[in-house]
Amino acid sequence: QAEEELKEACARQALQLQEMGRRERLLTADVGRAKEQLESFKTQVMRVCSPAAAGVAGKAVMEQQVIEKVRQISDENQQSHEREKRLQEELSSRLSKEKEVSANIEVFKKSLQELQ
């Protein structure tokens, strides 16, 4: 009976080892795909930030330059959003004034008609 239990324990451990090996292979494959995606993304960013450098073989674009360019683009994007917000507020204000003026014109027209 002890021998049977030992065999079962060994079989369970063998299955666990196989499962761990399978998981390790999956994780390794995932890491490989993540590295490829990172390299692809890095290449795309460098191509956008510095098209001339991306096209020249052997010329490395410093990661710091890419980071600075991404920051610059992010800052410009934020400024653009802020400007858009200000313009929308201004437009809203002008529309309100226009409605007020239109309402005043209507009141004025009615007053003129009553006077006539």
C-alpha distances in whole Angstrom, upper triangle without the diagonal:
4,5,5,6,9,10,11,12,14,15,16,18,20,21,22,24,26,27,28,30,31,33,34,36,37,39,40,42,43,45,46,48,49,51,52,54,55,57,58,59,61,63,64,65,67,68,70,71,72,73,75,72,69,71,72,69,68,70,67,68,67,64,67,69,67,66,70,71,68,69,73,72,70,73,75,73,73,77,77,75,77,81,79,79,82,84,82,83,87,87,86,89,91,90,91,94,95,94,96,99,99,99,102,103,103,104,107,108,108,110,113,112,113,116,118
4,5,5,6,9,10,10,12,14,15,16,18,20,21,22,24,25,27,28,30,31,32,34,36,37,38,40,41,43,44,46,47,49,51,52,53,55,56,57,59,61,62,63,65,67,68,69,70,71,73,70,67,69,70,67,66,68,65,66,65,62,64,67,65,64,67,68,66,67,70,70,68,71,73,71,71,75,76,74,76,79,78,77,81,82,81,82,86,86,85,87,90,89,89,93,94,93,95,98,98,98,101,103,102,104,106,107,107,109,112,112,113,115,117
4,5,5,6,9,10,10,12,14,15,16,18,20,21,22,24,25,27,28,30,31,33,34,36,37,39,40,41,43,45,46,47,49,51,52,53,55,56,57,59,61,62,63,65,67,68,69,69,71,68,66,68,68,65,64,66,64,64,64,61,63,66,64,63,67,68,65,66,70,69,67,71,73,71,71,75,75,74,76,79,78,77,81,82,81,82,86,86,85,88,90,89,90,93,94,93,95,98,98,98,101,103,102,104,107,107,108,110,112,112,113,116,117
4,5,5,6,9,10,10,12,14,15,16,18,20,21,22,24,25,27,28,30,31,33,34,36,37,39,40,42,43,45,46,48,49,50,52,54,55,56,58,60,61,62,64,65,66,68,68,70,67,65,67,67,65,64,65,63,64,63,60,63,65,63,62,66,67,64,65,69,68,66,69,71,69,69,73,74,72,74,77,76,76,79,81,79,80,84,84,83,86,88,87,88,91,92,91,93,96,96,96,99,100,100,101,104,105,105,107,110,110,111,113,115
4,5,5,6,8,10,10,12,14,15,16,18,20,21,22,24,25,27,28,30,31,32,34,36,37,38,40,42,43,44,46,47,49,51,52,53,54,56,58,59,60,62,64,64,66,67,68,66,63,65,66,63,62,64,61,62,61,58,60,63,61,60,63,64,62,63,66,65,64,67,69,67,67,71,71,69,71,74,73,73,76,78,76,78,81,81,80,83,85,84,85,88,89,88,90,93,93,93,96,98,97,99,102,102,103,105,107,107,108,111,112
4,5,5,6,8,10,10,12,14,15,16,18,20,21,22,24,25,26,28,30,31,32,34,36,37,38,40,41,43,45,46,47,49,50,52,53,55,56,57,59,61,62,63,64,65,67,64,61,63,64,61,60,61,59,60,59,56,59,61,59,58,62,63,60,61,65,64,63,66,68,66,66,70,70,69,71,74,73,73,76,78,76,77,81,81,80,83,85,85,85,88,89,89,91,94,93,94,97,98,98,100,102,103,103,106,108,108,109,112,113
4,5,5,6,9,10,10,12,14,15,16,18,20,21,22,24,25,27,28,30,31,33,34,36,37,39,40,42,43,45,46,48,49,50,52,54,55,56,58,59,61,62,63,64,65,63,60,62,62,60,59,60,58,59,58,56,58,61,59,58,61,62,60,61,65,64,62,65,67,65,66,69,70,68,70,73,72,72,76,77,76,77,80,80,80,83,85,84,85,88,89,88,90,93,93,93,96,98,97,99,102,102,103,105,107,107,108,111,112
4,5,5,6,9,10,10,12,14,15,16,18,20,21,22,24,26,27,28,30,31,33,34,36,37,39,40,42,43,44,46,48,49,50,52,53,55,56,58,59,60,62,62,64,62,59,61,62,59,58,60,57,58,57,55,57,60,57,56,60,61,58,59,63,62,60,63,65,63,63,67,67,66,68,71,70,69,73,74,73,74,78,78,77,80,82,81,82,85,86,85,87,90,90,90,93,95,94,96,99,99,99,102,104,104,105,108,109
4,5,5,6,9,10,10,12,14,15,16,18,20,21,22,24,26,27,28,30,31,32,34,36,37,38,40,41,43,45,46,47,48,50,52,53,54,56,58,58,60,61,62,60,57,59,60,57,56,58,55,56,55,52,54,57,55,54,57,58,56,57,60,60,58,61,63,61,61,65,66,64,66,69,68,68,71,73,71,73,76,76,75,78,80,80,80,83,84,84,86,89,88,89,92,93,93,95,97,98,98,101,103,103,104,107,108
4,5,5,6,9,10,10,12,14,15,16,18,20,21,22,24,25,26,28,30,31,33,34,36,37,39,40,41,43,45,46,47,49,50,52,53,55,56,57,59,59,61,58,55,57,58,55,54,56,53,54,53,51,53,56,54,53,57,57,55,56,60,59,57,61,63,61,61,65,65,64,66,69,68,68,71,73,72,73,76,76,76,79,81,80,81,84,85,84,87,89,89,90,93,94,94,96,98,99,99,102,104,104,105,108,109
4,5,5,6,9,10,10,12,14,15,16,18,20,21,23,24,25,27,28,30,31,33,34,36,38,39,40,42,43,45,46,48,49,51,52,54,55,56,58,58,60,57,54,56,57,54,53,55,53,54,53,51,53,56,53,52,56,57,54,56,59,58,57,60,62,60,60,64,64,63,65,68,67,67,70,72,70,72,75,75,74,77,79,78,79,83,83,83,85,88,87,88,91,92,92,94,96,97,97,100,102,102,103,106,107
4,5,5,6,9,10,10,12,14,15,16,18,20,21,22,24,26,27,28,30,31,32,34,36,37,38,40,42,43,44,46,47,49,50,52,53,54,56,56,58,56,53,55,56,53,53,54,51,52,51,49,51,54,51,50,54,55,52,53,57,56,54,57,59,57,57,61,61,60,62,65,64,64,67,69,67,69,72,72,71,74,76,75,76,79,80,80,82,85,84,85,88,89,89,91,93,94,94,97,99,99,100,103,104
4,5,5,6,8,10,10,12,14,15,16,18,20,21,22,24,25,26,28,30,31,32,34,36,37,38,40,41,42,44,46,47,48,50,52,53,54,55,56,54,51,53,54,51,50,52,49,50,49,46,49,51,49,48,52,53,50,51,55,54,52,56,58,56,56,60,60,59,61,64,63,63,66,68,67,68,71,71,71,74,76,75,76,79,80,80,82,84,84,85,88,89,89,91,93,94,94,97,99,99,100,103,104
4,5,5,6,9,10,10,12,14,15,16,18,20,21,23,24,25,27,29,30,31,33,34,36,37,39,40,42,43,45,46,48,49,51,52,53,53,55,52,50,52,52,49,49,50,48,49,48,46,48,51,49,48,52,52,50,51,55,54,52,56,58,56,56,60,60,59,61,64,63,63,67,68,67,69,72,72,71,74,76,76,76,80,80,80,82,85,85,85,88,90,90,91,94,94,95,97,99,100,101,103,105
4,5,5,6,9,10,10,12,14,15,16,18,20,21,22,24,26,27,28,30,32,33,34,36,37,39,40,42,43,44,46,48,49,50,52,52,54,51,48,50,51,49,48,50,47,48,48,45,48,50,47,47,50,51,48,50,53,52,51,54,56,54,54,58,58,57,59,62,61,61,64,66,64,66,69,69,68,71,74,73,74,77,78,77,79,82,82,82,85,87,86,88,91,91,92,94,96,96,98,100,101
4,5,5,6,9,10,10,12,14,15,16,18,20,21,22,24,25,26,28,30,31,32,34,36,37,38,40,41,43,44,46,47,48,50,50,52,50,47,49,50,47,47,48,45,46,45,42,45,47,45,44,48,48,46,47,51,50,48,51,53,51,52,55,56,54,57,59,59,58,62,63,62,63,67,67,66,69,71,71,71,75,75,75,77,80,80,80,83,85,84,86,89,89,90,92,94,95,96,98,100
4,5,5,6,9,10,10,12,14,15,16,18,20,21,22,24,25,27,28,30,31,33,34,36,37,39,40,41,43,44,46,47,48,49,51,48,45,47,48,45,44,46,43,44,43,41,43,46,44,43,47,47,45,46,50,49,48,51,53,51,52,55,56,54,57,60,59,59,62,64,63,64,67,67,67,70,72,71,72,76,76,76,78,81,81,81,84,86,86,87,90,91,91,94,95,96,97,100,101
4,5,5,6,9,10,11,12,14,15,17,18,20,21,23,24,26,27,29,30,32,33,34,36,37,39,40,42,43,45,46,47,47,49,47,44,46,46,44,43,45,43,44,43,41,43,46,43,43,46,47,44,46,50,48,47,50,52,50,51,55,55,54,56,59,58,58,62,63,62,64,67,67,66,69,71,70,72,75,75,75,78,80,80,80,83,85,85,87,89,90,90,93,94,95,96,99,100
4,5,5,6,9,10,11,12,14,15,16,18,20,21,22,24,26,27,28,30,31,32,34,36,37,38,40,42,43,44,46,46,48,46,43,45,46,43,43,44,42,42,42,39,42,44,41,41,44,45,42,44,47,46,44,48,50,48,48,52,52,51,53,56,55,55,58,60,59,60,63,63,63,66,68,67,68,71,72,72,74,77,76,77,80,81,81,83,86,86,87,89,91,91,93,95,96
4,5,5,6,9,10,10,12,14,15,16,18,20,21,22,24,25,26,28,30,31,32,34,36,37,38,40,41,42,44,44,46,44,41,43,44,42,41,42,39,40,39,37,39,42,39,38,42,43,40,42,45,44,43,46,48,46,47,50,51,49,52,55,54,54,57,59,58,59,62,62,62,65,67,67,68,71,71,71,73,76,76,77,79,81,81,83,85,86,87,89,91,91,92,95,96
4,5,5,6,9,10,10,12,14,15,16,18,20,21,23,24,25,27,28,30,31,33,34,36,37,39,40,41,43,43,45,42,39,41,42,39,38,40,38,39,38,36,39,41,38,38,42,42,40,42,45,44,43,46,48,46,47,51,51,50,52,55,54,55,58,59,58,60,63,63,63,66,68,67,69,72,72,72,75,77,77,78,81,82,82,84,86,87,88,90,92,92,94,96,97
4,5,5,6,9,10,11,12,14,15,17,18,20,21,23,24,26,27,28,30,32,33,34,36,37,39,40,41,42,44,41,38,40,41,39,38,40,37,38,38,35,38,40,38,37,41,41,39,41,44,43,41,45,47,45,46,49,49,48,51,53,52,53,56,57,56,58,61,61,61,64,66,65,66,69,70,70,72,75,74,75,78,79,79,81,84,84,85,87,89,89,91,93,94
4,5,5,6,8,10,10,12,14,15,16,18,20,21,22,24,25,26,28,30,31,32,34,36,37,38,40,40,42,40,37,39,40,38,37,38,36,36,36,33,36,38,35,35,38,39,36,38,41,40,39,42,44,42,43,46,46,45,48,50,49,50,53,54,53,55,58,58,58,61,63,62,63,66,67,67,69,72,72,72,75,77,77,79,81,82,82,85,86,87,88,91,92
4,5,5,6,8,10,10,12,14,15,16,18,20,21,22,24,25,26,28,30,31,32,34,36,37,38,38,40,38,35,37,38,35,35,36,33,34,34,31,34,36,33,33,37,37,35,37,40,39,38,41,43,41,42,46,46,45,48,50,50,50,53,55,54,56,59,59,59,61,64,63,64,67,68,68,70,73,73,74,76,78,78,80,82,83,84,86,88,88,90,92,93
4,5,5,6,9,10,10,12,14,15,17,18,20,21,22,24,25,27,28,30,31,33,35,36,37,37,39,36,33,35,36,34,33,35,32,33,33,31,34,36,33,33,37,37,35,37,40,39,38,41,43,41,42,46,46,45,48,50,50,50,53,55,54,56,59,59,59,62,63,63,64,67,68,68,70,73,73,74,76,78,78,80,82,83,84,86,87,88,90,92,93
4,5,5,6,9,10,11,12,14,15,16,18,20,21,22,24,26,27,28,30,31,33,34,35,36,38,35,32,34,36,33,33,34,32,33,33,30,33,35,32,31,35,35,33,35,38,36,35,39,41,39,40,43,43,42,45,47,47,47,50,51,51,53,55,55,55,58,60,60,61,64,64,65,67,69,69,70,73,74,74,76,79,79,80,82,84,84,86,88,89
4,5,5,6,8,10,10,12,14,15,16,18,20,21,22,24,25,26,28,30,31,32,34,34,36,34,31,33,34,32,32,33,30,30,30,27,30,32,29,29,32,33,30,32,35,34,33,37,38,37,38,41,41,40,43,45,45,45,48,50,49,51,54,54,54,57,59,58,60,62,63,63,66,68,68,69,72,73,73,75,77,78,79,81,83,83,85,87,88
4,5,5,6,9,10,11,12,14,15,17,18,20,21,23,24,26,27,28,30,31,32,33,34,32,29,31,32,30,29,30,28,28,28,26,29,31,28,28,32,32,30,32,35,34,33,37,39,37,38,42,42,41,44,46,46,46,50,51,50,52,55,55,55,58,60,60,61,64,65,65,67,69,70,71,73,74,75,77,79,80,81,83,85,85,87,89,90
4,5,5,6,9,10,11,12,14,15,16,18,20,21,22,24,26,27,29,30,31,31,33,31,28,29,31,28,28,30,27,28,28,26,29,31,28,28,32,32,29,32,35,33,33,36,38,36,37,41,41,40,43,45,44,45,49,49,49,51,54,54,54,57,59,58,60,63,63,63,66,68,68,69,72,73,73,75,77,78,79,81,83,83,85,87,88
4,5,5,6,9,10,10,12,14,15,16,18,20,21,22,24,25,27,28,29,30,32,30,27,29,30,29,28,29,27,27,27,24,27,29,26,26,29,29,27,29,32,30,30,33,35,33,34,38,38,37,40,42,41,42,45,46,45,48,50,50,50,53,55,55,56,59,60,60,62,64,64,66,68,69,70,72,74,74,76,78,79,80,82,84,85
4,5,5,6,9,10,10,12,14,15,16,18,20,21,22,24,25,26,28,28,30,28,25,27,28,26,26,27,24,24,24,21,24,26,23,23,27,27,25,27,30,29,28,32,34,32,33,37,37,36,39,41,41,42,45,46,45,48,50,50,51,53,55,55,57,59,60,60,63,65,65,66,69,70,71,73,75,75,76,79,80,81,83,85,86
4,5,5,6,9,10,11,12,14,15,17,18,20,21,22,24,25,26,27,28,26,23,25,26,24,23,25,22,23,23,21,24,26,23,24,27,27,25,28,31,29,29,33,34,33,34,38,38,37,40,42,42,43,46,47,46,49,51,51,52,55,56,56,58,60,61,62,64,66,66,67,70,71,71,74,76,76,77,80,81,82,84,86,87
4,5,5,6,9,10,10,12,14,15,16,18,20,21,22,24,25,25,27,25,22,24,26,24,24,25,23,23,24,21,24,25,22,23,26,26,24,26,29,27,27,31,32,30,32,35,35,35,38,40,39,40,43,44,44,46,48,48,49,52,53,53,55,57,58,58,61,63,63,64,67,68,68,70,72,73,74,77,78,78,80,82,83
4,5,5,6,9,10,10,12,14,15,16,18,20,21,22,24,24,26,24,21,24,25,24,24,24,21,21,21,18,21,23,20,20,23,23,21,23,26,25,24,28,29,28,29,32,32,32,35,37,36,37,40,41,41,43,46,46,46,49,51,51,52,55,56,56,59,60,61,62,65,66,66,68,70,71,72,74,76,77,78,80,81
4,5,5,6,9,10,10,12,14,15,16,18,20,21,22,22,24,22,19,21,22,21,20,21,18,18,19,16,19,21,18,18,22,22,20,23,26,25,24,28,29,28,30,33,33,33,36,38,38,39,42,43,43,45,47,47,48,51,52,52,54,57,57,58,60,62,62,64,66,67,68,70,72,73,74,76,78,78,80,82,83
4,5,5,6,9,10,10,12,14,15,16,18,20,20,20,22,20,17,19,21,19,19,20,18,18,19,17,20,21,18,19,23,22,20,23,26,24,25,28,29,28,30,33,33,33,36,38,37,39,42,42,42,45,47,47,48,51,52,52,54,56,57,57,60,62,62,63,66,67,67,70,71,72,73,76,77,78,80,81,82
4,5,5,6,8,10,10,12,14,15,16,18,19,19,22,20,17,19,21,20,21,21,19,18,19,17,20,20,17,18,21,20,18,21,23,22,22,25,26,25,27,30,29,29,32,34,34,35,38,39,39,41,43,43,44,47,48,48,50,53,53,54,56,58,58,60,62,63,64,66,68,68,70,72,73,74,76,78,79
4,5,5,6,8,10,10,12,14,15,16,18,18,21,18,16,19,20,19,19,19,16,15,16,13,16,17,14,14,18,17,15,18,21,20,20,23,24,23,25,28,28,28,31,33,33,34,37,38,38,40,42,43,44,46,48,48,50,52,53,54,56,57,58,60,62,63,64,66,67,68,70,72,73,74,76,78,79
4,5,5,6,9,10,10,12,14,15,16,16,18,16,13,15,17,16,15,16,13,13,14,12,16,16,13,15,18,17,16,19,21,20,21,24,25,25,27,29,29,30,33,34,34,36,39,39,40,42,44,44,45,48,49,50,52,54,54,55,58,59,60,61,64,64,65,68,69,70,72,74,75,76,78,79,80
4,5,5,6,9,10,10,12,14,15,15,17,16,12,14,17,16,17,17,15,14,16,14,18,17,14,16,19,17,16,19,21,19,20,24,24,23,26,28,28,29,32,33,33,34,37,38,38,40,42,42,44,46,47,47,50,52,52,53,56,57,57,59,62,62,63,66,67,67,69,71,72,73,75,77,78
4,5,5,6,9,10,11,12,14,14,17,16,13,15,18,18,18,17,15,14,15,13,15,15,12,13,16,15,13,16,18,16,17,20,21,20,22,25,25,25,28,29,29,31,34,34,34,37,39,39,40,43,44,44,46,49,49,50,53,54,54,56,58,59,60,62,64,64,66,68,69,70,72,74,75
4,5,5,6,8,10,10,12,13,15,13,10,14,15,15,15,14,12,10,11,9,12,12,9,10,14,13,11,15,17,16,16,20,21,20,22,25,25,26,28,30,30,32,34,35,36,38,40,40,42,44,45,46,48,50,50,52,54,55,56,58,60,61,62,64,65,66,68,70,71,72,74,76,76
4,5,5,6,9,10,10,10,12,11,7,10,12,12,13,12,11,10,12,11,14,13,10,13,16,14,13,17,18,17,18,22,22,21,24,26,26,27,30,31,31,33,36,36,37,39,41,41,43,45,46,47,49,51,51,53,55,56,56,59,61,61,62,65,66,67,69,71,71,72,75,76,77
4,5,5,6,9,10,10,13,12,9,11,14,15,16,15,14,12,14,13,15,14,11,13,15,13,12,16,17,15,16,20,19,19,22,24,23,24,27,28,28,30,33,33,34,36,38,38,39,42,43,43,46,47,48,49,52,53,53,55,57,58,59,61,62,63,65,67,68,69,71,73,73
4,5,5,6,8,9,13,11,9,13,15,16,17,15,13,10,12,10,12,11,7,9,12,9,8,12,13,11,13,16,16,16,19,21,21,22,25,26,26,28,30,31,32,34,36,36,38,40,41,42,44,46,46,48,50,51,52,54,56,56,58,60,61,62,64,66,66,68,70,71,72
4,5,5,5,7,9,8,6,10,12,13,13,11,9,7,9,9,11,9,6,10,12,9,10,13,14,13,15,18,18,18,21,23,23,25,27,28,28,31,33,33,34,37,38,38,40,42,43,44,46,48,48,50,52,53,54,56,58,59,60,62,63,64,66,68,69,70,72,74,74
4,6,5,5,8,8,5,8,11,13,14,12,12,10,13,13,15,12,10,13,14,12,12,16,16,14,17,19,19,19,22,24,23,25,28,28,28,31,33,33,34,37,38,38,40,42,43,43,46,48,48,49,52,53,53,56,57,58,59,62,63,63,65,67,68,69,71,73,73
4,6,6,10,10,9,11,14,16,17,15,14,12,14,13,15,12,9,12,13,10,10,13,13,11,14,16,15,15,19,20,19,21,24,24,24,27,29,29,30,33,34,34,36,38,39,40,42,44,44,46,48,49,49,52,54,54,56,58,59,59,62,64,64,65,68,69,70
4,6,9,9,9,12,14,16,17,14,13,10,11,11,12,9,7,10,10,6,8,11,10,9,12,15,14,15,18,19,19,21,23,24,24,27,29,29,31,33,34,34,37,39,39,40,43,44,44,46,49,49,50,52,54,55,56,59,59,60,62,64,65,66,68,70,70
4,6,5,6,9,10,13,14,11,11,8,11,12,13,9,8,12,12,9,11,14,13,13,16,18,17,18,21,22,22,25,27,27,28,30,32,32,34,36,37,37,40,42,42,43,46,47,47,49,52,52,53,55,57,57,59,61,62,63,65,67,67,69,71,72,73
4,6,5,6,9,12,14,11,12,10,14,15,16,13,12,15,15,12,14,17,16,15,19,21,19,20,24,24,24,26,29,29,29,32,33,33,35,38,38,38,41,43,43,44,47,48,48,50,52,53,53,56,58,58,60,62,63,63,66,67,68,69,72,73,73
4,6,5,7,10,12,9,11,10,13,15,17,14,13,17,17,15,17,20,19,18,21,23,22,23,27,27,27,29,32,31,32,35,36,36,38,41,41,41,44,46,46,47,50,51,51,53,55,56,56,59,60,61,62,65,65,66,69,70,70,72,74,75,76
4,5,5,8,9,6,7,7,10,12,14,11,11,15,15,14,16,19,18,18,21,23,22,24,27,28,28,30,32,32,33,36,37,37,39,42,42,43,45,47,47,49,51,52,53,55,57,57,58,61,62,63,64,67,67,68,71,72,73,74,76,77,78
4,6,8,9,8,8,8,11,13,15,13,11,15,16,14,16,19,19,18,21,23,23,23,27,28,27,30,32,32,33,36,37,37,39,41,42,43,45,47,47,48,51,52,52,54,57,57,58,60,62,62,64,66,67,68,70,72,72,74,76,77,78
4,6,9,9,10,11,15,16,19,16,15,19,20,18,19,22,22,21,24,26,25,26,29,30,30,32,35,35,35,38,40,39,41,44,44,44,47,49,49,50,53,54,54,56,58,59,59,62,64,64,65,68,69,69,72,73,74,75,77,79,79
4,6,6,9,10,14,16,19,16,16,20,21,19,21,24,23,23,26,28,28,29,32,33,32,35,37,37,38,41,42,42,44,46,47,47,50,52,52,53,56,57,57,59,61,62,62,65,67,67,68,71,72,72,75,76,77,78,81,82,82
4,6,8,11,14,16,19,18,17,21,22,21,22,26,26,25,28,30,30,31,34,35,35,37,39,40,40,43,45,45,46,49,50,50,52,54,55,56,58,60,60,62,64,65,65,68,70,70,71,74,75,75,77,79,80,81,83,85,85
4,6,10,12,15,17,16,17,20,21,21,22,25,25,26,28,30,30,31,34,35,36,38,40,40,41,44,45,46,47,50,51,51,53,55,56,57,59,61,61,63,65,66,67,69,71,71,73,75,76,77,79,81,81,83,85,86,87
4,7,9,12,15,13,14,17,18,17,19,22,22,23,25,27,27,29,31,32,33,35,37,37,38,41,42,43,44,47,48,48,50,52,53,54,57,58,58,60,62,63,64,66,68,68,70,72,73,74,76,78,78,80,82,83,84
4,6,9,11,11,11,14,15,15,17,19,20,21,23,25,25,27,29,30,31,33,35,36,37,39,40,41,43,45,46,47,49,51,51,53,55,56,57,59,61,62,63,65,66,67,69,71,72,73,75,77,77,79,81,82,83
4,6,8,7,7,11,12,11,13,16,16,17,19,21,22,23,25,27,27,29,31,32,33,35,37,38,39,41,42,43,45,47,48,49,51,53,53,55,57,58,59,61,63,64,65,67,68,69,72,73,74,75,78,79,80
4,5,5,7,9,10,11,13,14,15,17,19,20,21,23,25,26,27,29,31,32,33,35,36,38,39,41,42,43,45,47,48,49,51,53,54,55,57,58,59,61,63,64,66,68,68,70,72,73,74,76,78,79,80
4,5,5,6,9,10,10,12,14,15,16,18,20,21,22,24,25,27,29,30,31,33,35,36,37,39,40,42,43,45,46,47,49,51,52,54,55,57,58,60,61,62,64,66,67,68,70,72,72,74,76,77,78
4,5,5,6,9,10,10,12,14,15,16,18,20,21,22,24,26,27,28,30,31,33,34,36,37,39,40,42,43,45,46,48,49,50,52,54,55,56,58,60,61,62,64,65,67,69,70,71,73,75,76,77
4,5,5,6,9,10,10,12,14,15,16,18,20,21,22,24,26,27,28,30,31,33,34,36,37,38,40,42,43,44,46,48,49,51,52,53,55,57,58,59,61,63,63,65,67,68,69,71,73,74,75
4,5,5,6,9,10,10,12,14,15,16,18,20,21,22,24,25,27,29,30,31,33,35,36,37,39,40,42,43,45,46,47,49,51,52,53,55,57,58,59,61,62,63,65,67,68,69,71,73,74
4,5,5,6,9,10,10,12,14,15,16,18,20,21,22,24,25,27,29,30,31,33,35,36,37,39,40,42,43,45,46,48,49,51,52,54,55,56,58,60,61,62,64,66,67,68,70,71,73
4,5,5,6,9,10,10,12,14,15,16,18,20,21,22,24,26,27,28,30,31,33,34,36,37,39,40,42,43,44,46,48,49,50,52,54,55,57,58,59,61,63,64,65,67,69,70,71
4,5,5,6,8,10,10,12,14,15,16,18,20,21,22,24,26,27,28,30,31,32,34,36,37,38,40,42,43,45,46,47,49,51,52,53,55,57,58,59,61,62,63,65,67,68,69
4,5,5,6,9,10,10,12,14,15,16,18,20,21,23,24,25,27,29,30,31,33,35,36,37,39,41,41,43,45,46,47,49,51,52,53,55,56,58,60,61,62,64,66,67,68
4,5,5,6,9,10,10,12,14,15,16,18,20,21,23,24,26,27,28,30,31,33,34,36,37,39,40,42,43,45,46,48,49,51,52,54,55,56,58,60,61,63,64,65,67
4,5,5,6,8,10,11,12,14,15,16,18,20,21,22,24,26,27,28,30,31,33,34,36,37,38,40,42,43,44,46,48,49,51,52,53,55,57,58,59,61,63,64,65
4,5,5,6,9,10,10,12,14,15,16,18,20,21,22,24,25,26,28,30,31,32,34,36,37,39,40,41,43,45,46,47,49,51,52,53,55,56,57,59,61,62,63
4,5,5,6,9,10,11,12,14,15,17,18,20,21,23,24,26,27,29,30,31,33,35,36,37,39,40,42,43,45,46,48,50,51,52,54,55,56,58,60,61,62
4,5,5,6,9,10,11,12,14,15,17,18,20,21,22,24,26,27,29,30,32,33,34,36,38,39,40,42,43,45,46,48,49,51,53,54,55,57,58,60,61
4,5,5,6,9,10,10,12,14,15,16,18,20,21,22,24,26,27,28,30,31,32,34,36,37,38,40,42,43,44,46,47,48,51,52,53,55,57,58,59
4,5,5,6,9,10,10,12,14,15,16,18,20,21,22,24,26,27,29,30,31,33,35,36,37,39,40,41,43,45,46,47,49,51,52,53,55,56,58
4,5,5,6,9,10,11,12,14,15,17,18,20,21,23,24,26,27,29,30,32,33,35,36,38,39,40,42,44,45,46,48,49,51,52,54,55,57
4,5,5,6,8,10,11,12,14,15,16,18,20,21,22,24,26,27,28,30,32,33,34,36,37,39,40,42,43,44,47,48,49,51,52,53,55
4,5,5,6,9,10,10,12,14,15,16,18,20,21,22,24,26,26,28,30,31,32,34,36,37,39,40,41,43,45,46,47,49,51,52,53
4,5,5,6,9,10,10,12,14,15,16,18,20,21,22,24,25,27,29,30,31,33,35,36,37,39,40,42,43,45,46,48,49,51,52
4,5,5,6,9,10,11,12,14,15,17,18,20,21,23,24,26,27,29,30,32,33,34,36,38,39,40,42,43,45,47,48,49,51
4,5,5,6,9,10,10,12,14,15,16,18,20,21,22,24,26,27,28,30,31,32,34,36,37,38,41,42,43,45,46,47,49
4,5,5,6,9,10,10,12,14,15,16,18,20,21,22,24,25,26,28,30,31,33,35,36,37,39,40,41,43,45,46,47
4,5,5,6,9,10,10,12,14,15,17,18,20,21,23,24,26,27,29,30,32,33,34,36,38,39,40,42,44,45,46
4,5,5,6,9,10,10,12,14,15,17,18,20,21,22,24,26,27,28,30,32,33,34,36,37,39,40,42,43,45
4,5,5,6,8,10,10,12,14,15,16,18,20,21,22,24,25,26,28,30,31,32,34,36,37,38,40,41,43
4,5,5,6,8,10,10,12,14,15,16,18,20,21,22,24,25,27,29,30,31,33,34,36,37,39,40,42
4,5,5,6,9,10,11,12,14,15,17,18,20,21,23,24,26,27,28,30,32,33,34,36,38,39,41
4,5,5,6,9,10,11,12,14,15,16,18,20,21,22,24,26,27,28,30,31,32,34,36,37,39
4,5,5,6,9,10,10,12,14,15,16,18,20,21,22,24,25,27,29,30,31,33,34,36,37
4,5,5,6,9,10,11,12,14,15,17,18,20,21,23,24,26,27,29,30,32,33,35,36
4,5,5,6,9,10,11,12,14,15,17,18,20,21,22,24,26,27,28,30,32,33,35
4,5,5,6,9,10,10,12,14,15,16,18,20,21,22,24,25,26,28,30,31,32
4,5,5,6,9,10,10,12,14,15,16,18,20,21,23,24,25,27,29,30,31
4,5,5,6,9,10,11,12,14,15,17,18,20,21,23,24,26,27,29,30
4,5,5,6,9,10,10,12,14,15,16,18,20,21,22,24,26,27,28
4,5,5,6,9,10,10,12,14,15,16,18,20,21,22,24,25,27
4,5,5,6,9,10,11,12,14,15,17,18,20,21,23,24,26
4,5,5,6,9,10,11,12,14,15,16,18,20,21,23,24
4,5,5,6,9,10,10,12,14,15,16,18,20,21,22
4,5,5,6,9,10,10,12,14,15,16,18,20,21
4,5,5,6,9,10,11,12,14,15,17,18,20
4,5,5,6,9,10,10,12,14,15,16,18
4,5,5,6,9,10,10,12,14,15,16
4,5,5,6,9,10,11,12,14,15
4,5,5,6,9,10,11,12,14
4,5,5,6,9,10,10,12
4,5,5,6,9,10,11
4,5,5,6,9,10
4,5,5,6,9
4,5,5,6
4,5,5
4,5
4
